[in-house]
């Protein structure tokens, strides 16, 4: 009886490696025959597709690195495996996943990578050249610290992080003295106990953008609208953002999205130039039914928008921006008669011609620190 049981166990042990290899083989075949996906709604990002192979690419480019990224993005049931991995790691007490810190109060905070000094100098040269060409305009720059700096008290103990404020101040020091260098850190830090950053997303909330608006107005001697001049409405209470998707962390509460609507209604015309369409609001309510609910603001990112307001001001503003500006722009409509919004990640035409053709009087460069540090599209300012 014991012999039979032992024999059965031995046979079972022999089959386990075969079953495992068969499983790996099946996954391998599925990965080969499956059609590549181009977008992950779970992670809200474009996925890597198969890089083009040639001996030249293999020898002289980062082909292998691109191929590894491709395999990682296209792996069969990738989201399932990511979720399993993150759940196990969180249960074991791990405080970081996919470069996302799992912080107190259910905040997810992405790392700020140490910037490249040469890259920062190159960007400063491009911006200085831009300001030199437009020295007769009122020029401003506002690089926004992300929550890894403002909410650093929520980070896990001993979590390493390069100081964003140090990066911002160093970068500002490269720029001409006649540029309005707006420090948003102090006012955000003073209000850090309020809901100024989403927990599951990398953006600031509308309230966070409002505090930066106050600092912008202070620097430019503009009289801001006070909070009591707005109807503040919660439009969603089930927003899960980019960090939730990227980290794979589950079982945390969703974020809320609110909008600040002027009590004295302002009429607008919003021109989506590339898309050849017009609207009458900077909010796209239908986006609240999508994964990317933050695209409620300005209908997401576009190469160029032109906004006509009812403001009696004779000032016309050009905003060069990333997505942080999308929830900031609505606060500016009572201060400028026209606002031209350009996202250099998608806009390829000449900026100088745009300034001249639209009679621009003011410029604002607005990025969050992480995007500004890592993305090189700001170099397109000088063409």
ChimeraX attribute file (.defattr): number of C-alpha atoms within 10 A of each C-alpha:
attribute: neighborCount
match mode: 1-to-1
recipient: residues
	/A:1	6
	/A:2	7
	/A:3	8
	/A:4	9
	/A:5	10
	/A:6	11
	/A:7	12
	/A:8	12
	/A:9	12
	/A:10	11
	/A:11	11
	/A:12	11
	/A:13	11
	/A:14	11
	/A:15	12
	/A:16	11
	/A:17	11
	/A:18	11
	/A:19	11
	/A:20	11
	/A:21	12
	/A:22	12
	/A:23	11
	/A:24	12
	/A:25	12
	/A:26	12
	/A:27	14
	/A:28	13
	/A:29	11
	/A:30	13
	/A:31	16
	/A:32	13
	/A:33	8
	/A:34	11
	/A:35	9
	/A:36	16
	/A:37	12
	/A:38	13
	/A:39	14
	/A:40	14
	/A:41	13
	/A:42	16
	/A:43	19
	/A:44	16
	/A:45	14
	/A:46	12
	/A:47	17
	/A:48	19
	/A:49	17
	/A:50	15
	/A:51	15
	/A:52	10
	/A:53	11
	/A:54	9
	/A:55	9
	/A:56	9
	/A:57	13
	/A:58	12
	/A:59	10
	/A:60	8
	/A:61	11
	/A:62	10
	/A:63	18
	/A:64	14
	/A:65	10
	/A:66	16
	/A:67	17
	/A:68	13
	/A:69	16
	/A:70	17
	/A:71	15
	/A:72	13
	/A:73	21
	/A:74	22
	/A:75	17
	/A:76	17
	/A:77	10
	/A:78	13
	/A:79	18
	/A:80	10
	/A:81	13
	/A:82	17
	/A:83	16
	/A:84	13
	/A:85	14
	/A:86	19
	/A:87	16
	/A:88	11
	/A:89	15
	/A:90	15
	/A:91	9
	/A:92	9
	/A:93	9
	/A:94	14
	/A:95	18
	/A:96	21
	/A:97	19
	/A:98	13
	/A:99	14
	/A:100	20
	/A:101	22
	/A:102	22
	/A:103	19
	/A:104	12
	/A:105	10
	/A:106	15
	/A:107	23
	/A:108	30
	/A:109	29
	/A:110	23
	/A:111	20
	/A:112	22
	/A:113	15
	/A:114	14
	/A:115	15
	/A:116	10
	/A:117	12
	/A:118	9
	/A:119	14
	/A:120	19
	/A:121	13
	/A:122	14
	/A:123	22
	/A:124	20
	/A:125	16
	/A:126	18
	/A:127	22
	/A:128	19
	/A:129	15
	/A:130	18
	/A:131	21
	/A:132	12
	/A:133	12
	/A:134	17
	/A:135	14
	/A:136	10
	/A:137	15
	/A:138	18
	/A:139	21
	/A:140	20
	/A:141	21
	/A:142	22
	/A:143	28
	/A:144	26
	/A:145	23
	/A:146	25
	/A:147	28
	/A:148	21
	/A:149	20
	/A:150	22
	/A:151	18
	/A:152	15
	/A:153	13
	/A:154	19
	/A:155	21
	/A:156	15
	/A:157	9
	/A:158	6
	/A:159	11
	/A:160	11
	/A:161	15
	/A:162	14
	/A:163	14
	/A:164	25
	/A:165	19
	/A:166	10
	/A:167	18
	/A:168	20
	/A:169	13
	/A:170	12
	/A:171	17
	/A:172	20
	/A:173	11
	/A:174	15
	/A:175	18
	/A:176	15
	/A:177	9
	/A:178	11
	/A:179	18
	/A:180	18
	/A:181	23
	/A:182	20
	/A:183	21
	/A:184	21
	/A:185	22
	/A:186	13
	/A:187	15
	/A:188	26
	/A:189	16
	/A:190	11
	/A:191	15
	/A:192	18
	/A:193	10
	/A:194	11
	/A:195	15
	/A:196	22
	/A:197	24
	/A:198	24
	/A:199	27
	/A:200	24
	/A:201	23
	/A:202	21
	/A:203	24
	/A:204	24
	/A:205	23
	/A:206	25
	/A:207	23
	/A:208	22
	/A:209	25
	/A:210	24
	/A:211	19
	/A:212	22
	/A:213	20
	/A:214	18
	/A:215	22
	/A:216	23
	/A:217	16
	/A:218	13
	/A:219	14
	/A:220	13
	/A:221	9
	/A:222	12
	/A:223	10
	/A:224	18
	/A:225	17
	/A:226	10
	/A:227	13
	/A:228	9
	/A:229	13
	/A:230	15
	/A:231	13
	/A:232	16
	/A:233	11
	/A:234	11
	/A:235	13
	/A:236	15
	/A:237	12
	/A:238	13
	/A:239	23
	/A:240	22
	/A:241	24
	/A:242	21
	/A:243	25
	/A:244	24
	/A:245	21
	/A:246	21
	/A:247	23
	/A:248	21
	/A:249	24
	/A:250	12
	/A:251	7
	/A:252	14
	/A:253	15
	/A:254	18
	/A:255	18
	/A:256	16
	/A:257	20
	/A:258	14
	/A:259	20
	/A:260	18
	/A:261	16
	/A:262	18
	/A:263	11
	/A:264	9
	/A:265	8
	/A:266	14
	/A:267	13
	/A:268	18
	/A:269	16
	/A:270	20
	/A:271	18
	/A:272	19
	/A:273	13
	/A:274	11
	/A:275	11
	/A:276	7
	/A:277	9
	/A:278	14
	/A:279	14
	/A:280	15
	/A:281	17
	/A:282	20
	/A:283	18
	/A:284	17
	/A:285	15
	/A:286	11
	/A:287	16
	/A:288	17
	/A:289	11
	/A:290	13
	/A:291	16
	/A:292	19
	/A:293	21
	/A:294	25
	/A:295	20
	/A:296	22
	/A:297	24
	/A:298	23
	/A:299	18
	/A:300	17
	/A:301	19
	/A:302	20
	/A:303	17
	/A:304	21
	/A:305	22
	/A:306	19
	/A:307	25
	/A:308	19
	/A:309	21
	/A:310	15
	/A:311	17
	/A:312	10
	/A:313	12
	/A:314	11
	/A:315	16
	/A:316	20
	/A:317	27
	/A:318	24
	/A:319	21
	/A:320	21
	/A:321	24
	/A:322	22
	/A:323	21
	/A:324	22
	/A:325	24
	/A:326	23
	/A:327	26
	/A:328	22
	/A:329	19
	/A:330	22
	/A:331	18
	/A:332	19
	/A:333	20
	/A:334	17
	/A:335	22
	/A:336	20
	/A:337	19
	/A:338	27
	/A:339	25
	/A:340	21
	/A:341	25
	/A:342	23
	/A:343	20
	/A:344	22
	/A:345	16
	/A:346	12
	/A:347	15
	/A:348	15
	/A:349	13
	/A:350	12
	/A:351	19
	/A:352	15
	/A:353	10
	/A:354	14
	/A:355	18
	/A:356	10
	/A:357	9
	/A:358	15
	/A:359	14
	/A:360	21
	/A:361	19
	/A:362	19
	/A:363	23
	/A:364	20
	/A:365	19
	/A:366	21
	/A:367	21
	/A:368	20
	/A:369	18
	/A:370	20
	/A:371	18
	/A:372	20
	/A:373	23
	/A:374	15
	/A:375	13
	/A:376	15
	/A:377	16
	/A:378	22
	/A:379	16
	/A:380	17
	/A:381	20
	/A:382	15
	/A:383	11
